[in-house]
């Protein structure tokens, strides 16, 4: 049956109006959603130790794994590395507790080796019953099941701290910092290290960062470039973000608009960056902040329920959501928390 011309025009007009209305509705919904801050789901997942702190998080073998230090307090004592695991992120159980006599094992950080072992790097500080640091050297340990771990093994040199490890193309990379005494002054130097097995480490390049640089997270970009997020304790104290191209000898530095503490960041599937850090701008207590990150800025997304002794987030992007482990003392006892959240639909814009 042939449709009259005037009716064809009416149908086409109606179709165009309908499609335009649908596009407007979708766009309005996206704009409304994107203007709303993320609404994280947060739960306490561990508080068995007297002081539970310095977390990291990884997704491995279809389970969640969280690690942190258990000790009597923030500084001093012989801290132990706790590893807990969960199938769903809600119910957690202890998988391991690693200790070393007369050593404070601090700030454990996960990575996954090329042969699919779970790896932890941590600090190995010596206090011998005092609050005064008497020495330190980092440790690494490995596991094939998350429950049984190798004996902590000393790496790099005495006085250094290799703070986090990132694997790329079969090699491990990390940044170590060390206090150097020159002419009655105390400076901190920073070096990029690499290793083929996680045990023997070689310096790739010195990193010319002023202001007592220390805790550093590295992430490799899709084009092979390397990005660093660095905490600084001197000068302006604002964090630095650096980028280097292969072979990772020369860095370009940017001073960020935020001071970092326990810094971590990841790149999302859309190419944007999300970071977690202690937020020193919150008064009267610090808090844990999740933010959009560029080399020059952090743009806050959400302040997690936190306060006082807090931060050191682990970050994982899984099933379209950001998962965050962190610790905080805002409820009295310093405990470990897990947050998960959806990010705004126009996050990358």
Secondary structure, DSSP 8 states (H G I E B T S, - for coil): ----HHHHHHHHHHHHHHHHHHHHHHHHHHHHHHTS----EEEEEE--SSEEEEEEEEEETTEEEEEEEEESSSSSS--EEEEEEESSSSS-EEEEEE--TT-EEEEEEEEE-TTS-EEEEEEEEE-TTSSS--EE--EEEEESSSSS----EE-S-TT-EEEEEEEETTEEEEEEEEEEEETTEEEEEEEEEEESSSSS-EEEEE----S-EEEEEEEE-TTS-EEEEEEE-STT---EEEEE-TTT--EEEEE-SS--SS-EEEE-TTS-EEEEEEETTSSSS-EEEEEEE-SS-EEEEEE-S--SS-EEEEEEEETTEEEEEEEE-TTSS-EEEEEEE---TTTT-
